[in-house]
Amino acid sequence: MTHKTPKPDDRSDNVEKLRDMVQNTIGNIEAAEETMVFAEGKERAAIKAKNERRQKSIENFRSEIQDEAADRKNGYSGNE
């Protein structure tokens, strides 16, 4: 049985990836709001609930961006 060594933790582009995730999630919210115009009842409520979860995800992404940016500023290169 061969043992593979794990890949090193590369966080060097986490901030950029997280920013992309925020933009994609915002795009999903906007698309869902456009769809909501044609939705009624339970479907409309489901879209609203999903968008609320998306908003919370955006808040979490932004918090993580701040953490990653602070780590980068404090010298974490991501290749350690």
mmCIF file of the N, C-alpha and C atoms, coordinates in Angstrom:
data_MODEL
# 
_entry.id   MODEL 
# 
loop_
_atom_site.group_PDB 
_atom_site.id 
_atom_site.type_symbol 
_atom_site.label_atom_id 
_atom_site.label_alt_id 
_atom_site.label_comp_id 
_atom_site.label_asym_id 
_atom_site.label_entity_id 
_atom_site.label_seq_id 
_atom_site.pdbx_PDB_ins_code 
_atom_site.Cartn_x 
_atom_site.Cartn_y 
_atom_site.Cartn_z 
_atom_site.occupancy 
_atom_site.B_iso_or_equiv 
_atom_site.pdbx_formal_charge 
_atom_site.auth_seq_id 
_atom_site.auth_comp_id 
_atom_site.auth_asym_id 
_atom_site.auth_atom_id 
_atom_site.pdbx_PDB_model_num 
ATOM 1   N N  . MET A 1 1  ? 0.840   -1.174 0.000   1.00 0.00 ? 1  MET A N  1 
ATOM 2   C CA . MET A 1 1  ? 0.000   0.000  0.000   1.00 0.00 ? 1  MET A CA 1 
ATOM 3   C C  . MET A 1 1  ? 0.888   1.242  0.000   1.00 0.00 ? 1  MET A C  1 
ATOM 4   N N  . THR A 1 2  ? 0.681   2.119  -0.950  1.00 0.00 ? 2  THR A N  1 
ATOM 5   C CA . THR A 1 2  ? 1.496   3.335  -1.009  1.00 0.00 ? 2  THR A CA 1 
ATOM 6   C C  . THR A 1 2  ? 0.778   4.470  -0.300  1.00 0.00 ? 2  THR A C  1 
ATOM 7   N N  . HIS A 1 3  ? 1.561   5.272  0.369   1.00 0.00 ? 3  HIS A N  1 
ATOM 8   C CA . HIS A 1 3  ? 1.005   6.424  1.069   1.00 0.00 ? 3  HIS A CA 1 
ATOM 9   C C  . HIS A 1 3  ? 1.344   7.683  0.286   1.00 0.00 ? 3  HIS A C  1 
ATOM 10  N N  . LYS A 1 4  ? 0.334   8.420  -0.038  1.00 0.00 ? 4  LYS A N  1 
ATOM 11  C CA . LYS A 1 4  ? 0.559   9.686  -0.727  1.00 0.00 ? 4  LYS A CA 1 
ATOM 12  C C  . LYS A 1 4  ? 0.635   10.799 0.304   1.00 0.00 ? 4  LYS A C  1 
ATOM 13  N N  . THR A 1 5  ? 1.558   11.701 0.082   1.00 0.00 ? 5  THR A N  1 
ATOM 14  C CA . THR A 1 5  ? 1.650   12.833 0.989   1.00 0.00 ? 5  THR A CA 1 
ATOM 15  C C  . THR A 1 5  ? 0.572   13.834 0.608   1.00 0.00 ? 5  THR A C  1 
ATOM 16  N N  . PRO A 1 6  ? -0.043  14.439 1.600   1.00 0.00 ? 6  PRO A N  1 
ATOM 17  C CA . PRO A 1 6  ? -1.095  15.409 1.288   1.00 0.00 ? 6  PRO A CA 1 
ATOM 18  C C  . PRO A 1 6  ? -0.506  16.647 0.611   1.00 0.00 ? 6  PRO A C  1 
ATOM 19  N N  . LYS A 1 7  ? -1.319  17.259 -0.201  1.00 0.00 ? 7  LYS A N  1 
ATOM 20  C CA . LYS A 1 7  ? -0.887  18.494 -0.849  1.00 0.00 ? 7  LYS A CA 1 
ATOM 21  C C  . LYS A 1 7  ? -0.720  19.578 0.211   1.00 0.00 ? 7  LYS A C  1 
ATOM 22  N N  . PRO A 1 8  ? 0.257   20.440 0.038   1.00 0.00 ? 8  PRO A N  1 
ATOM 23  C CA . PRO A 1 8  ? 0.424   21.528 1.007   1.00 0.00 ? 8  PRO A CA 1 
ATOM 24  C C  . PRO A 1 8  ? -0.779  22.467 0.969   1.00 0.00 ? 8  PRO A C  1 
ATOM 25  N N  . ASP A 1 9  ? -1.060  23.075 2.101   1.00 0.00 ? 9  ASP A N  1 
ATOM 26  C CA . ASP A 1 9  ? -2.173  24.015 2.217   1.00 0.00 ? 9  ASP A CA 1 
ATOM 27  C C  . ASP A 1 9  ? -1.823  25.286 1.458   1.00 0.00 ? 9  ASP A C  1 
ATOM 28  N N  . ASP A 1 10 ? -2.452  25.489 0.322   1.00 0.00 ? 10 ASP A N  1 
ATOM 29  C CA . ASP A 1 10 ? -2.176  26.682 -0.498  1.00 0.00 ? 10 ASP A CA 1 
ATOM 30  C C  . ASP A 1 10 ? -3.339  27.648 -0.391  1.00 0.00 ? 10 ASP A C  1 
ATOM 31  N N  . ARG A 1 11 ? -3.154  28.647 0.445   1.00 0.00 ? 11 ARG A N  1 
ATOM 32  C CA . ARG A 1 11 ? -4.191  29.648 0.653   1.00 0.00 ? 11 ARG A CA 1 
ATOM 33  C C  . ARG A 1 11 ? -3.867  30.945 -0.078  1.00 0.00 ? 11 ARG A C  1 
ATOM 34  N N  . SER A 1 12 ? -2.906  30.905 -0.968  1.00 0.00 ? 12 SER A N  1 
ATOM 35  C CA . SER A 1 12 ? -2.413  32.127 -1.596  1.00 0.00 ? 12 SER A CA 1 
ATOM 36  C C  . SER A 1 12 ? -3.468  32.868 -2.400  1.00 0.00 ? 12 SER A C  1 
ATOM 37  N N  . ASP A 1 13 ? -4.486  32.162 -2.902  1.00 0.00 ? 13 ASP A N  1 
ATOM 38  C CA . ASP A 1 13 ? -5.505  32.846 -3.698  1.00 0.00 ? 13 ASP A CA 1 
ATOM 39  C C  . ASP A 1 13 ? -6.897  32.760 -3.071  1.00 0.00 ? 13 ASP A C  1 
ATOM 40  N N  . ASN A 1 14 ? -6.957  32.475 -1.775  1.00 0.00 ? 14 ASN A N  1 
ATOM 41  C CA . ASN A 1 14 ? -8.255  32.350 -1.108  1.00 0.00 ? 14 ASN A CA 1 
ATOM 42  C C  . ASN A 1 14 ? -9.077  33.633 -1.174  1.00 0.00 ? 14 ASN A C  1 
ATOM 43  N N  . VAL A 1 15 ? -8.445  34.787 -0.993  1.00 0.00 ? 15 VAL A N  1 
ATOM 44  C CA . VAL A 1 15 ? -9.181  36.053 -1.021  1.00 0.00 ? 15 VAL A CA 1 
ATOM 45  C C  . VAL A 1 15 ? -9.870  36.216 -2.368  1.00 0.00 ? 15 VAL A C  1 
ATOM 46  N N  . GLU A 1 16 ? -9.146  35.950 -3.437  1.00 0.00 ? 16 GLU A N  1 
ATOM 47  C CA . GLU A 1 16 ? -9.714  36.098 -4.778  1.00 0.00 ? 16 GLU A CA 1 
ATOM 48  C C  . GLU A 1 16 ? -10.845 35.091 -5.009  1.00 0.00 ? 16 GLU A C  1 
ATOM 49  N N  . LYS A 1 17 ? -10.647 33.861 -4.556  1.00 0.00 ? 17 LYS A N  1 
ATOM 50  C CA . LYS A 1 17 ? -11.694 32.842 -4.708  1.00 0.00 ? 17 LYS A CA 1 
ATOM 51  C C  . LYS A 1 17 ? -12.945 33.225 -3.925  1.00 0.00 ? 17 LYS A C  1 
ATOM 52  N N  . LEU A 1 18 ? -12.751 33.723 -2.718  1.00 0.00 ? 18 LEU A N  1 
ATOM 53  C CA . LEU A 1 18 ? -13.892 34.134 -1.897  1.00 0.00 ? 18 LEU A CA 1 
ATOM 54  C C  . LEU A 1 18 ? -14.630 35.309 -2.525  1.00 0.00 ? 18 LEU A C  1 
ATOM 55  N N  . ARG A 1 19 ? -13.876 36.247 -3.094  1.00 0.00 ? 19 ARG A N  1 
ATOM 56  C CA . ARG A 1 19 ? -14.529 37.384 -3.774  1.00 0.00 ? 19 ARG A CA 1 
ATOM 57  C C  . ARG A 1 19 ? -15.347 36.907 -4.963  1.00 0.00 ? 19 ARG A C  1 
ATOM 58  N N  . ASP A 1 20 ? -14.824 35.943 -5.708  1.00 0.00 ? 20 ASP A N  1 
ATOM 59  C CA . ASP A 1 20 ? -15.579 35.362 -6.821  1.00 0.00 ? 20 ASP A CA 1 
ATOM 60  C C  . ASP A 1 20 ? -16.857 34.700 -6.314  1.00 0.00 ? 20 ASP A C  1 
ATOM 61  N N  . MET A 1 21 ? -16.746 34.020 -5.182  1.00 0.00 ? 21 MET A N  1 
ATOM 62  C CA . MET A 1 21 ? -17.920 33.358 -4.613  1.00 0.00 ? 21 MET A CA 1 
ATOM 63  C C  . MET A 1 21 ? -18.984 34.381 -4.213  1.00 0.00 ? 21 MET A C  1 
ATOM 64  N N  . VAL A 1 22 ? -18.547 35.509 -3.656  1.00 0.00 ? 22 VAL A N  1 
ATOM 65  C CA . VAL A 1 22 ? -19.488 36.579 -3.293  1.00 0.00 ? 22 VAL A CA 1 
ATOM 66  C C  . VAL A 1 22 ? -20.198 37.078 -4.552  1.00 0.00 ? 22 VAL A C  1 
ATOM 67  N N  . GLN A 1 23 ? -19.423 37.361 -5.603  1.00 0.00 ? 23 GLN A N  1 
ATOM 68  C CA . GLN A 1 23 ? -20.022 37.865 -6.846  1.00 0.00 ? 23 GLN A CA 1 
ATOM 69  C C  . GLN A 1 23 ? -20.987 36.851 -7.457  1.00 0.00 ? 23 GLN A C  1 
ATOM 70  N N  . ASN A 1 24 ? -20.623 35.578 -7.444  1.00 0.00 ? 24 ASN A N  1 
ATOM 71  C CA . ASN A 1 24 ? -21.505 34.544 -7.982  1.00 0.00 ? 24 ASN A CA 1 
ATOM 72  C C  . ASN A 1 24 ? -22.796 34.447 -7.178  1.00 0.00 ? 24 ASN A C  1 
ATOM 73  N N  . THR A 1 25 ? -22.676 34.552 -5.860  1.00 0.00 ? 25 THR A N  1 
ATOM 74  C CA . THR A 1 25 ? -23.856 34.465 -4.994  1.00 0.00 ? 25 THR A CA 1 
ATOM 75  C C  . THR A 1 25 ? -24.762 35.675 -5.207  1.00 0.00 ? 25 THR A C  1 
ATOM 76  N N  . ILE A 1 26 ? -24.169 36.847 -5.370  1.00 0.00 ? 26 ILE A N  1 
ATOM 77  C CA . ILE A 1 26 ? -24.971 38.045 -5.663  1.00 0.00 ? 26 ILE A CA 1 
ATOM 78  C C  . ILE A 1 26 ? -25.710 37.854 -6.984  1.00 0.00 ? 26 ILE A C  1 
ATOM 79  N N  . GLY A 1 27 ? -25.031 37.310 -7.973  1.00 0.00 ? 27 GLY A N  1 
ATOM 80  C CA . GLY A 1 27 ? -25.671 37.030 -9.258  1.00 0.00 ? 27 GLY A CA 1 
ATOM 81  C C  . GLY A 1 27 ? -26.833 36.061 -9.115  1.00 0.00 ? 27 GLY A C  1 
ATOM 82  N N  . ASN A 1 28 ? -26.663 35.043 -8.272  1.00 0.00 ? 28 ASN A N  1 
ATOM 83  C CA . ASN A 1 28 ? -27.738 34.082 -8.026  1.00 0.00 ? 28 ASN A CA 1 
ATOM 84  C C  . ASN A 1 28 ? -28.935 34.743 -7.347  1.00 0.00 ? 28 ASN A C  1 
ATOM 85  N N  . ILE A 1 29 ? -28.663 35.646 -6.417  1.00 0.00 ? 29 ILE A N  1 
ATOM 86  C CA . ILE A 1 29 ? -29.741 36.375 -5.740  1.00 0.00 ? 29 ILE A CA 1 
ATOM 87  C C  . ILE A 1 29 ? -30.519 37.206 -6.757  1.00 0.00 ? 29 ILE A C  1 
ATOM 88  N N  . GLU A 1 30 ? -29.785 37.927 -7.595  1.00 0.00 ? 30 GLU A N  1 
ATOM 89  C CA . GLU A 1 30 ? -30.442 38.777 -8.594  1.00 0.00 ? 30 GLU A CA 1 
ATOM 90  C C  . GLU A 1 30 ? -31.275 37.948 -9.567  1.00 0.00 ? 30 GLU A C  1 
ATOM 91  N N  . ALA A 1 31 ? -30.753 36.821 -10.006 1.00 0.00 ? 31 ALA A N  1 
ATOM 92  C CA . ALA A 1 31 ? -31.503 35.956 -10.917 1.00 0.00 ? 31 ALA A CA 1 
ATOM 93  C C  . ALA A 1 31 ? -32.758 35.406 -10.238 1.00 0.00 ? 31 ALA A C  1 
ATOM 94  N N  . ALA A 1 32 ? -32.625 35.035 -8.979  1.00 0.00 ? 32 ALA A N  1 
ATOM 95  C CA . ALA A 1 32 ? -33.776 34.509 -8.239  1.00 0.00 ? 32 ALA A CA 1 
ATOM 96  C C  . ALA A 1 32 ? -34.844 35.585 -8.059  1.00 0.00 ? 32 ALA A C  1 
ATOM 97  N N  . GLU A 1 33 ? -34.404 36.833 -7.812  1.00 0.00 ? 33 GLU A N  1 
ATOM 98  C CA . GLU A 1 33 ? -35.378 37.919 -7.663  1.00 0.00 ? 33 GLU A CA 1 
ATOM 99  C C  . GLU A 1 33 ? -36.129 38.168 -8.967  1.00 0.00 ? 33 GLU A C  1 
ATOM 100 N N  . GLU A 1 34 ? -35.441 38.031 -10.088 1.00 0.00 ? 34 GLU A N  1 
ATOM 101 C CA . GLU A 1 34 ? -36.110 38.171 -11.381 1.00 0.00 ? 34 GLU A CA 1 
ATOM 102 C C  . GLU A 1 34 ? -37.140 37.060 -11.575 1.00 0.00 ? 34 GLU A C  1 
ATOM 103 N N  . THR A 1 35 ? -36.793 35.861 -11.155 1.00 0.00 ? 35 THR A N  1 
ATOM 104 C CA . THR A 1 35 ? -37.698 34.720 -11.262 1.00 0.00 ? 35 THR A CA 1 
ATOM 105 C C  . THR A 1 35 ? -38.889 34.879 -10.324 1.00 0.00 ? 35 THR A C  1 
ATOM 106 N N  . MET A 1 36 ? -38.658 35.502 -9.178  1.00 0.00 ? 36 MET A N  1 
ATOM 107 C CA . MET A 1 36 ? -39.699 35.648 -8.168  1.00 0.00 ? 36 MET A CA 1 
ATOM 108 C C  . MET A 1 36 ? -40.895 36.450 -8.689  1.00 0.00 ? 36 MET A C  1 
ATOM 109 N N  . VAL A 1 37 ? -40.660 37.292 -9.676  1.00 0.00 ? 37 VAL A N  1 
ATOM 110 C CA . VAL A 1 37 ? -41.749 38.090 -10.263 1.00 0.00 ? 37 VAL A CA 1 
ATOM 111 C C  . VAL A 1 37 ? -42.847 37.168 -10.796 1.00 0.00 ? 37 VAL A C  1 
ATOM 112 N N  . PHE A 1 38 ? -42.448 35.994 -11.274 1.00 0.00 ? 38 PHE A N  1 
ATOM 113 C CA . PHE A 1 38 ? -43.397 35.058 -11.880 1.00 0.00 ? 38 PHE A CA 1 
ATOM 114 C C  . PHE A 1 38 ? -43.842 33.961 -10.908 1.00 0.00 ? 38 PHE A C  1 
ATOM 115 N N  . ALA A 1 39 ? -43.300 33.963 -9.700  1.00 0.00 ? 39 ALA A N  1 
ATOM 116 C CA . ALA A 1 39 ? -43.594 32.908 -8.731  1.00 0.00 ? 39 ALA A CA 1 
ATOM 117 C C  . ALA A 1 39 ? -44.741 33.319 -7.818  1.00 0.00 ? 39 ALA A C  1 
ATOM 118 N N  . GLU A 1 40 ? -45.395 32.305 -7.277  1.00 0.00 ? 40 GLU A N  1 
ATOM 119 C CA . GLU A 1 40 ? -46.488 32.539 -6.331  1.00 0.00 ? 40 GLU A CA 1 
ATOM 120 C C  . GLU A 1 40 ? -46.374 31.571 -5.168  1.00 0.00 ? 40 GLU A C  1 
ATOM 121 N N  . GLY A 1 41 ? -47.017 31.910 -4.088  1.00 0.00 ? 41 GLY A N  1 
ATOM 122 C CA . GLY A 1 41 ? -47.184 31.014 -2.951  1.00 0.00 ? 41 GLY A CA 1 
ATOM 123 C C  . GLY A 1 41 ? -45.910 30.386 -2.426  1.00 0.00 ? 41 GLY A C  1 
ATOM 124 N N  . LYS A 1 42 ? -45.923 29.055 -2.367  1.00 0.00 ? 42 LYS A N  1 
ATOM 125 C CA . LYS A 1 42 ? -44.804 28.304 -1.779  1.00 0.00 ? 42 LYS A CA 1 
ATOM 126 C C  . LYS A 1 42 ? -43.503 28.522 -2.546  1.00 0.00 ? 42 LYS A C  1 
ATOM 127 N N  . GLU A 1 43 ? -43.617 28.601 -3.880  1.00 0.00 ? 43 GLU A N  1 
ATOM 128 C CA . GLU A 1 43 ? -42.405 28.806 -4.690  1.00 0.00 ? 43 GLU A CA 1 
ATOM 129 C C  . GLU A 1 43 ? -41.771 30.155 -4.367  1.00 0.00 ? 43 GLU A C  1 
ATOM 130 N N  . ARG A 1 44 ? -42.600 31.169 -4.231  1.00 0.00 ? 44 ARG A N  1 
ATOM 131 C CA . ARG A 1 44 ? -42.104 32.513 -3.893  1.00 0.00 ? 44 ARG A CA 1 
ATOM 132 C C  . ARG A 1 44 ? -41.452 32.500 -2.510  1.00 0.00 ? 44 ARG A C  1 
ATOM 133 N N  . ALA A 1 45 ? -42.090 31.838 -1.560  1.00 0.00 ? 45 ALA A N  1 
ATOM 134 C CA . ALA A 1 45 ? -41.549 31.747 -0.200  1.00 0.00 ? 45 ALA A CA 1 
ATOM 135 C C  . ALA A 1 45 ? -40.218 30.991 -0.198  1.00 0.00 ? 45 ALA A C  1 
ATOM 136 N N  . ALA A 1 46 ? -40.123 29.943 -1.004  1.00 0.00 ? 46 ALA A N  1 
ATOM 137 C CA . ALA A 1 46 ? -38.877 29.170 -1.080  1.00 0.00 ? 46 ALA A CA 1 
ATOM 138 C C  . ALA A 1 46 ? -37.750 30.015 -1.656  1.00 0.00 ? 46 ALA A C  1 
ATOM 139 N N  . ILE A 1 47 ? -38.051 30.810 -2.661  1.00 0.00 ? 47 ILE A N  1 
ATOM 140 C CA . ILE A 1 47 ? -37.032 31.687 -3.264  1.00 0.00 ? 47 ILE A CA 1 
ATOM 141 C C  . ILE A 1 47 ? -36.562 32.717 -2.242  1.00 0.00 ? 47 ILE A C  1 
ATOM 142 N N  . LYS A 1 48 ? -37.517 33.305 -1.507  1.00 0.00 ? 48 LYS A N  1 
ATOM 143 C CA . LYS A 1 48 ? -37.153 34.290 -0.477  1.00 0.00 ? 48 LYS A CA 1 
ATOM 144 C C  . LYS A 1 48 ? -36.260 33.655 0.582   1.00 0.00 ? 48 LYS A C  1 
ATOM 145 N N  . ALA A 1 49 ? -36.622 32.449 1.022   1.00 0.00 ? 49 ALA A N  1 
ATOM 146 C CA . ALA A 1 49 ? -35.837 31.763 2.057   1.00 0.00 ? 49 ALA A CA 1 
ATOM 147 C C  . ALA A 1 49 ? -34.427 31.459 1.546   1.00 0.00 ? 49 ALA A C  1 
ATOM 148 N N  . LYS A 1 50 ? -34.342 31.015 0.305   1.00 0.00 ? 50 LYS A N  1 
ATOM 149 C CA . LYS A 1 50 ? -33.025 30.693 -0.261  1.00 0.00 ? 50 LYS A CA 1 
ATOM 150 C C  . LYS A 1 50 ? -32.175 31.952 -0.379  1.00 0.00 ? 50 LYS A C  1 
ATOM 151 N N  . ASN A 1 51 ? -32.782 33.061 -0.779  1.00 0.00 ? 51 ASN A N  1 
ATOM 152 C CA . ASN A 1 51 ? -32.028 34.305 -0.880  1.00 0.00 ? 51 ASN A CA 1 
ATOM 153 C C  . ASN A 1 51 ? -31.563 34.800 0.486   1.00 0.00 ? 51 ASN A C  1 
ATOM 154 N N  . GLU A 1 52 ? -32.363 34.551 1.519   1.00 0.00 ? 52 GLU A N  1 
ATOM 155 C CA . GLU A 1 52 ? -31.927 34.910 2.872   1.00 0.00 ? 52 GLU A CA 1 
ATOM 156 C C  . GLU A 1 52 ? -30.698 34.089 3.267   1.00 0.00 ? 52 GLU A C  1 
ATOM 157 N N  . ARG A 1 53 ? -30.706 32.807 2.921   1.00 0.00 ? 53 ARG A N  1 
ATOM 158 C CA . ARG A 1 53 ? -29.535 31.966 3.202   1.00 0.00 ? 53 ARG A CA 1 
ATOM 159 C C  . ARG A 1 53 ? -28.336 32.447 2.392   1.00 0.00 ? 53 ARG A C  1 
ATOM 160 N N  . ARG A 1 54 ? -28.581 32.858 1.166   1.00 0.00 ? 54 ARG A N  1 
ATOM 161 C CA . ARG A 1 54 ? -27.488 33.378 0.337   1.00 0.00 ? 54 ARG A CA 1 
ATOM 162 C C  . ARG A 1 54 ? -26.898 34.646 0.958   1.00 0.00 ? 54 ARG A C  1 
ATOM 163 N N  . GLN A 1 55 ? -27.751 35.515 1.485   1.00 0.00 ? 55 GLN A N  1 
ATOM 164 C CA . GLN A 1 55 ? -27.258 36.743 2.131   1.00 0.00 ? 55 GLN A CA 1 
ATOM 165 C C  . GLN A 1 55 ? -26.363 36.400 3.317   1.00 0.00 ? 55 GLN A C  1 
ATOM 166 N N  . LYS A 1 56 ? -26.766 35.397 4.100   1.00 0.00 ? 56 LYS A N  1 
ATOM 167 C CA . LYS A 1 56 ? -25.939 34.977 5.242   1.00 0.00 ? 56 LYS A CA 1 
ATOM 168 C C  . LYS A 1 56 ? -24.611 34.408 4.755   1.00 0.00 ? 56 LYS A C  1 
ATOM 169 N N  . SER A 1 57 ? -24.651 33.671 3.656   1.00 0.00 ? 57 SER A N  1 
ATOM 170 C CA . SER A 1 57 ? -23.407 33.133 3.089   1.00 0.00 ? 57 SER A CA 1 
ATOM 171 C C  . SER A 1 57 ? -22.479 34.267 2.675   1.00 0.00 ? 57 SER A C  1 
ATOM 172 N N  . ILE A 1 58 ? -23.041 35.299 2.065   1.00 0.00 ? 58 ILE A N  1 
ATOM 173 C CA . ILE A 1 58 ? -22.232 36.453 1.655   1.00 0.00 ? 58 ILE A CA 1 
ATOM 174 C C  . ILE A 1 58 ? -21.569 37.087 2.867   1.00 0.00 ? 58 ILE A C  1 
ATOM 175 N N  . GLU A 1 59 ? -22.326 37.241 3.957   1.00 0.00 ? 59 GLU A N  1 
ATOM 176 C CA . GLU A 1 59 ? -21.748 37.804 5.181   1.00 0.00 ? 59 GLU A CA 1 
ATOM 177 C C  . GLU A 1 59 ? -20.586 36.934 5.666   1.00 0.00 ? 59 GLU A C  1 
ATOM 178 N N  . ASN A 1 60 ? -20.772 35.619 5.627   1.00 0.00 ? 60 ASN A N  1 
ATOM 179 C CA . ASN A 1 60 ? -19.708 34.706 6.060   1.00 0.00 ? 60 ASN A CA 1 
ATOM 180 C C  . ASN A 1 60 ? -18.503 34.778 5.130   1.00 0.00 ? 60 ASN A C  1 
ATOM 181 N N  . PHE A 1 61 ? -18.746 34.841 3.823   1.00 0.00 ? 61 PHE A N  1 
ATOM 182 C CA . PHE A 1 61 ? -17.647 34.975 2.862   1.00 0.00 ? 61 PHE A CA 1 
ATOM 183 C C  . PHE A 1 61 ? -16.853 36.249 3.152   1.00 0.00 ? 61 PHE A C  1 
ATOM 184 N N  . ARG A 1 62 ? -17.560 37.344 3.386   1.00 0.00 ? 62 ARG A N  1 
ATOM 185 C CA . ARG A 1 62 ? -16.883 38.629 3.623   1.00 0.00 ? 62 ARG A CA 1 
ATOM 186 C C  . ARG A 1 62 ? -16.061 38.589 4.907   1.00 0.00 ? 62 ARG A C  1 
ATOM 187 N N  . SER A 1 63 ? -16.572 37.930 5.916   1.00 0.00 ? 63 SER A N  1 
ATOM 188 C CA . SER A 1 63 ? -15.815 37.772 7.157   1.00 0.00 ? 63 SER A CA 1 
ATOM 189 C C  . SER A 1 63 ? -14.556 36.945 6.903   1.00 0.00 ? 63 SER A C  1 
ATOM 190 N N  . GLU A 1 64 ? -14.710 35.894 6.122   1.00 0.00 ? 64 GLU A N  1 
ATOM 191 C CA . GLU A 1 64 ? -13.570 35.034 5.794   1.00 0.00 ? 64 GLU A CA 1 
ATOM 192 C C  . GLU A 1 64 ? -12.545 35.796 4.948   1.00 0.00 ? 64 GLU A C  1 
ATOM 193 N N  . ILE A 1 65 ? -13.021 36.661 4.051   1.00 0.00 ? 65 ILE A N  1 
ATOM 194 C CA . ILE A 1 65 ? -12.118 37.493 3.246   1.00 0.00 ? 65 ILE A CA 1 
ATOM 195 C C  . ILE A 1 65 ? -11.273 38.364 4.164   1.00 0.00 ? 65 ILE A C  1 
ATOM 196 N N  . GLN A 1 66 ? -11.917 38.978 5.165   1.00 0.00 ? 66 GLN A N  1 
ATOM 197 C CA . GLN A 1 66 ? -11.172 39.818 6.105   1.00 0.00 ? 66 GLN A CA 1 
ATOM 198 C C  . GLN A 1 66 ? -10.113 38.999 6.841   1.00 0.00 ? 66 GLN A C  1 
ATOM 199 N N  . ASP A 1 67 ? -10.480 37.792 7.284   1.00 0.00 ? 67 ASP A N  1 
ATOM 200 C CA . ASP A 1 67 ? -9.522  36.934 7.987   1.00 0.00 ? 67 ASP A CA 1 
ATOM 201 C C  . ASP A 1 67 ? -8.348  36.561 7.090   1.00 0.00 ? 67 ASP A C  1 
ATOM 202 N N  . GLU A 1 68 ? -8.663  36.160 5.863   1.00 0.00 ? 68 GLU A N  1 
ATOM 203 C CA . GLU A 1 68 ? -7.607  35.756 4.928   1.00 0.00 ? 68 GLU A CA 1 
ATOM 204 C C  . GLU A 1 68 ? -6.705  36.945 4.574   1.00 0.00 ? 68 GLU A C  1 
ATOM 205 N N  . ALA A 1 69 ? -7.311  38.107 4.369   1.00 0.00 ? 69 ALA A N  1 
ATOM 206 C CA . ALA A 1 69 ? -6.525  39.299 4.035   1.00 0.00 ? 69 ALA A CA 1 
ATOM 207 C C  . ALA A 1 69 ? -5.608  39.669 5.205   1.00 0.00 ? 69 ALA A C  1 
ATOM 208 N N  . ALA A 1 70 ? -6.120  39.552 6.424   1.00 0.00 ? 70 ALA A N  1 
ATOM 209 C CA . ALA A 1 70 ? -5.303  39.847 7.608   1.00 0.00 ? 70 ALA A CA 1 
ATOM 210 C C  . ALA A 1 70 ? -4.151  38.852 7.712   1.00 0.00 ? 70 ALA A C  1 
ATOM 211 N N  . ASP A 1 71 ? -4.435  37.568 7.465   1.00 0.00 ? 71 ASP A N  1 
ATOM 212 C CA . ASP A 1 71 ? -3.366  36.560 7.495   1.00 0.00 ? 71 ASP A CA 1 
ATOM 213 C C  . ASP A 1 71 ? -2.301  36.874 6.456   1.00 0.00 ? 71 ASP A C  1 
ATOM 214 N N  . ARG A 1 72 ? -2.755  37.265 5.280   1.00 0.00 ? 72 ARG A N  1 
ATOM 215 C CA . ARG A 1 72 ? -1.814  37.591 4.198   1.00 0.00 ? 72 ARG A CA 1 
ATOM 216 C C  . ARG A 1 72 ? -0.952  38.794 4.599   1.00 0.00 ? 72 ARG A C  1 
ATOM 217 N N  . LYS A 1 73 ? -1.604  39.807 5.179   1.00 0.00 ? 73 LYS A N  1 
ATOM 218 C CA . LYS A 1 73 ? -0.900  41.016 5.603   1.00 0.00 ? 73 LYS A CA 1 
ATOM 219 C C  . LYS A 1 73 ? 0.120   40.696 6.693   1.00 0.00 ? 73 LYS A C  1 
ATOM 220 N N  . ASN A 1 74 ? -0.205  39.732 7.538   1.00 0.00 ? 74 ASN A N  1 
ATOM 221 C CA . ASN A 1 74 ? 0.667   39.363 8.656   1.00 0.00 ? 74 ASN A CA 1 
ATOM 222 C C  . ASN A 1 74 ? 1.739   38.346 8.255   1.00 0.00 ? 74 ASN A C  1 
ATOM 223 N N  . GLY A 1 75 ? 1.867   38.109 6.958   1.00 0.00 ? 75 GLY A N  1 
ATOM 224 C CA . GLY A 1 75 ? 2.981   37.307 6.500   1.00 0.00 ? 75 GLY A CA 1 
ATOM 225 C C  . GLY A 1 75 ? 2.696   35.875 6.104   1.00 0.00 ? 75 GLY A C  1 
ATOM 226 N N  . TYR A 1 76 ? 1.459   35.456 6.169   1.00 0.00 ? 76 TYR A N  1 
ATOM 227 C CA . TYR A 1 76 ? 1.156   34.082 5.733   1.00 0.00 ? 76 TYR A CA 1 
ATOM 228 C C  . TYR A 1 76 ? 1.193   34.029 4.225   1.00 0.00 ? 76 TYR A C  1 
ATOM 229 N N  . SER A 1 77 ? 2.088   33.226 3.690   1.00 0.00 ? 77 SER A N  1 
ATOM 230 C CA . SER A 1 77 ? 2.260   33.186 2.232   1.00 0.00 ? 77 SER A CA 1 
ATOM 231 C C  . SER A 1 77 ? 1.340   32.159 1.592   1.00 0.00 ? 77 SER A C  1 
ATOM 232 N N  . GLY A 1 78 ? 0.817   31.221 2.385   1.00 0.00 ? 78 GLY A N  1 
ATOM 233 C CA . GLY A 1 78 ? -0.050  30.193 1.830   1.00 0.00 ? 78 GLY A CA 1 
ATOM 234 C C  . GLY A 1 78 ? 0.698   28.980 1.341   1.00 0.00 ? 78 GLY A C  1 
ATOM 235 N N  . ASN A 1 79 ? 2.014   29.015 1.383   1.00 0.00 ? 79 ASN A N  1 
ATOM 236 C CA . ASN A 1 79 ? 2.803   27.884 0.876   1.00 0.00 ? 79 ASN A CA 1 
ATOM 237 C C  . ASN A 1 79 ? 3.619   27.238 1.988   1.00 0.00 ? 79 ASN A C  1 
ATOM 238 N N  . GLU A 1 80 ? 3.185   27.358 3.207   1.00 0.00 ? 80 GLU A N  1 
ATOM 239 C CA . GLU A 1 80 ? 3.942   26.808 4.332   1.00 0.00 ? 80 GLU A CA 1 
ATOM 240 C C  . GLU A 1 80 ? 3.513   25.414 4.654   1.00 0.00 ? 80 GLU A C  1 
# 
